[in-house]
Amino acid sequence: MKVVFRVDASFEIGSGHTMRCLTLADALKDRGHDCEFIVREQPGHLIALIEDKGYRVHALPLPESVTAAPDEYVHSHWLPGGQQQDSEDTLAVLQPNGCDWLVVDHYGVGAPWETRLRKSCRHVLVIDDLADRAHQCDILLDQNMGRRADDYDKLVPKECVRLIGPQYALLRPEFAKWREESLSRRRQRTELRQLLISLGGVDKDNVTGDVLDALEASSLSDSVTMTVVLGQQNPWLEKIQQQAASLRFKVTVKQGVSNMAELMSQADVAIGAAGSTSWERCCLGLPTIMLVLAENQRGIAQSLAEEGVAIQTEVSQIHEALSQVTDGELRFAMSDKAAKLSSGSGVSEIVNKLEGKLT
């Protein structure tokens, strides 16, 4: 089975879309399927990372005018040149042999683009989080909590299979591997000793630095240790390292880690963004102080807060959230609720669906 992914990363888009596509690609490759990527060369792209993982990348150059065509989507500016130009460029890569599955993970793409591409692929899987535009696809994946299948009633064909909810979250196998050890540790209800701070792959506004300032001014005990994880694209590494060295806490700064599940399993509380890594934290039962860093994260944050899985707050109010999570019983309750949302098996179920459509 040949699977082609159309996904972008940039300083504005971030890395989450690419990372979850890589998770699916890895699972497909383990089953013996061939995967390739089509990526637009925007500033902050992750082409080298994808290639380092062994995948062929078809790089689409930026059009001469990087202003998006006047499409109807909120995120049309994420697709330089617009849907017409991008669909033509993608078709040029796919033709003449096409593919069995085209996986599309891009907020700037919708039904017009997908309809044009159908001539070169047998099936289309769309990964979406917004339910704000129509799609022409065979399978629709929305892994977000609070989303309902009927949110897509008027947006996808009737025969489209809808995979909805965090049970389908695209998590790497390492999270399922560390799950039981992580949950067992949290049952002990120990005191708050270790914080994990991770605010996405880019953090272009250096919210991490603001969080460290807020922690320094808080009443948190000096004995608490902290691990700061920066994405490979984060441009603030040197500044964060200097800031961390001046704090009253012991702070370790890491960038581009390959053992995120292990780091999460060792932490008592995370301070993180309400992006796709939310489901990684849920799988490991990691209580979270959650910040909204983009408008499309707001729904996830609100749903998780309402479920008692996370405490949604602003940087200026982190000290209040910290005062709550020092309570071991509260942290255990948050952990227990989080773990019930995602078991880490979603990617296997999705691969089964893709294979099943071709039999």
N, C-alpha and C positions, 0 to 999 in steps of 0.2 A: 504494500500500500504506500503510495506517495502522498505526503502531506506537505502543503506549502502554507506558511504563516505570513500574513500581511500585518505588521505591527511596527510602531515607531516608538522611539524614546527621544527626549530632548530635555533641555533645562526646564522647559515649561511643562511638558508632558510627564516628566519623571521617568522612573525605571520600572514601575510596577507592572505595566502591561507586558513589557518584554520579559520580565522575570517569570510571570505566570505562564506565558507562552513557552518559555524554555522548560518549565516544569512539565508541561504537557508533552513537549517534544522529547524530553528525556525518557518519559514513560513509554512513548510510542517507539522510540529507538530500542528500548529494552525488549520490546515485543517483536523486533525485527523489521520495523517500518522505516522508510526513508523520509527524512524531514529536511526542508529548506526554508529559508527566510527571505522575504522581500522587505527592504527597509529604506526609508527616505533618509538621505544624509543631512539631517538637521543638526545644529549645534547641540552637543550633548548626546549624540547617538551612541548606541552600544554595539556597533558592528564588530569591533575587536573582541568583545566579550563573547558574542555569539559564535564567532569563528573559533575562538579558543576552546569552546565546548565541542568543536568538531563538526559544526554545521556550515553548509554552503550558504553564503549570503549574496543576494542580488541587490546591489546598492543602487538606489535611484537618486540621481543628482538633483539638487535643488533647482527648480525652474528659474528662469532669468528673473521673473518677478515672484518674490516670495509672499506676496499678498494673496490671501485665499480668495478664491472666486466667491461671488455673493450667493452662497448657499443658505439654506434655512436653518442650519443647526447652530446651537450655542457654541459648539466647539469646532466649527468649520475652519477657524484660524489654525487649528492643529494640523491641517492638511494643505500645505503650500501648493498653490495652483488649482485647488479645488478638486471635486470628484471626477469631472470629465477627464482632466489631464492625468490624474492619478490612475484612473481605470485604464486609460490607454497605455500608460507606462507599465502597469502590472500585466496587462494582456500581452504586451510585447515580450515579457519574461516568460509567461506561461506557454505561449504558443511555440511550436505546434503540438507538443506532447500533452499539455495540460496536467491535471493531477486528480487523484481520487477525492481528496478533501482540501478545501481552501479554508483555513482558519483565519478569521478577521477579528482583530482586537484593536479598535480605533474609534474614538468618539467622533471623528470627522467623516466617517463613512456610514452610508445608509443604503436603503433599497435601490436607488438609481445605480450606484457603484456596483452593488452585489448582483443586480440583474445583468449588467454588462459582462461581468466576469463568469456568469454561469455557463457561457458557451465554451469555457476552457476548463471546467472542473465538474466532476460528477456530483459532488455534494458540497454544501457550505455550512460551516459552523461559525456562528457569531458569538463572541464573548462581549457582554454589555453589562453596565451597572446602572444605567440612567432611565431606561424605558421612556425615552423622549423623542424617538424617531422610528420610522418604519424600517423593517428589514425583510430581505428576500433570502431565506435560509431554511435549511432542513432541521438544524438543531440550534436552539438559543440557550446559552448558558448565562445566568445571572446569579452569582453566588452570594448575593447580599441578603442579610437578615432584614425582614420586614417587607421584602418584595413578594408579590403574589403572582401566580401564573396568569390570572386574569388582567394584570397590568399590561400584558402584551396582547390582549384579545384583538385589538384593532391595529396591531403593529407587525404581526407575523402571519404567514399563511396558516390556515386552519390545520393543515397536516404537520406543521412544524412541531417537533418534540421540544418541550420546554423543561429545562433542568434548572430549578429555582431553589435557592437557599444555600446556606453555608455548608450543608452536608456535601455539596458538590465543589467545595473550595479546592482550588488547584494548589495543593501543598506538596512540597518535596518529600520523598520517603523518610528523610531524617526526622521529620516531625512525628510521624507515627512511631518511629524507632525510640524516640526519647519520651514519648507520651506517658507511659506507665511510671517510669522513674520520676518524672516531673510531678505527676499527680500524687504519687506516694509521698514525696517530700513535702508537699503542701498540706497533707493531712496532719502533719506534726504540729502545725500552728505555731511555729517558732517566731521569734521577734523579727522585726524588719531589719535586715542586715545588708542586703544587696539590692541596688537599683540598677535597672538597665534603661538607658536612654537611647532611643533610636527613632529618628524622625524622617525616615524615607531616604531614597537614593540620592536626591539632589539637595533638598533643604536650601533653596537658592537665597532665602532671606536670613539664613543663619539663626533660625529659631532655637537651634541647639545651644547657641551661646546665650540667648535670653533665658533659656531654662536653667543653665548653669548659674547665671546671675541670681535667679530666683531661689535656687536651692541654697546658694551661699548665704542669702539673707533670711532663710527660713530657720525654724527652731529644730530642724532635724539634727540628730546627734552626730558629732564628729566621727563616731565609730562606724557609721554607715559607709560602705564602699560603693563605688559606682563604676559601671562600664558604659562608655559612650561608643556607639557603633555608627560610623559614617558610611554612606554609600560610596561606591567607586567614583561617582560623578561629583561628589561633594567638593566644592572649591575652597572650603574653610579649614582644611586639616591643620595647617600650621597655626592658625589663629586659635583654634580650639585646643590644640596641644599646649600652647602658651597659657591660655586661660585656665586649663585644668591644673597645670602645675602650680598655679597661685592660690588654689582653693584650699579650704581647711579640711576637705575630705581627701581620701585616697581615690584618685580617678585614673582609670585606664582608658586610653583612647585607641580604638581600632578602626580600620577602614577596609571595606571590601572583604568581609569575613566569609569563610566557607563553613563555619560551624554555628550558625545562628540558633539552631534548635538547642544545641548544648548550652549556649549562653543564656537563652530564655529559660531553660530548665533550672539553671543555677540562680536565677534572679527571684527575689520575693515580690517585686513590683516593677512594672515597666512604665515609663513615660514615653508615649508613642503617638503617632499620627493615626487618624481613622481611615487608613487605606487598606490595601489588600493584606498587609501583614497582620491585620486584626485577627484573621482566621488562623494564622500561625500561633498567635498568643492564645486564642481560644483552645486550640488543639492541645496545648500544653498546660491549660488551666492557669495562665499567668494573669493575675489581676492587673488592671491597666488604668493609669491616669491618662486620659485621652484628649488630644488637641486636634482641632479641625484646622488643617492647613490649606484646604481647597474646598470650594463650594460643593463639589460632588462628593465630599466626604461627610457632609453634614447629616445626611439621612442615616448612614451607617452608625455614626457616633450617637445619634439620638436613640436609635433602636437598641444599641448595646447598653446605653445608660438606663433605658427603661427596663431592660431585662436584669439590671443589677450586675452586669458583667464588667462594666467600666464606669469610671467617674469622668464625665465630660467637664472640662474646665478651660479657662484661659491661662496663659502664662502668669499673669499677674495674680491669679488665685491658686497657684499650685500649692502654696503653704497650707491652705484650707483642705485641699484634697489629701495632702500628706498626713494631716492630723487624723483623717478618717482611716487611712490604710495602715496606720500603726496598730490598729485593732486586729489581732490575729484571727478572731472569729469572723470578722467582716471579710478579711482576705480569703479565708477558707470558703465562705459562702459565695464570694465572687468567682473563685476558682472552680467550684463545683458547677455553678451555672454556666460558666464559659465552656467547660469541657464537654458539656452535653450538646453544644452547638455544632462542633466539628470534630470528627474522629480521625481525620487525616486520610480517609479512604476515597475521597472524591475523585482524584485523578484516575484511579483504577476504574471506577465506574464509568467515567467519561470515555476512556479508551475502549471499554467494552461496547459502549454505544456506537462509537465510530466504526469499530470492526463489525458490529452487528448489522449496520446499514449496508454493508457491502456483501453480505452473505445471502 
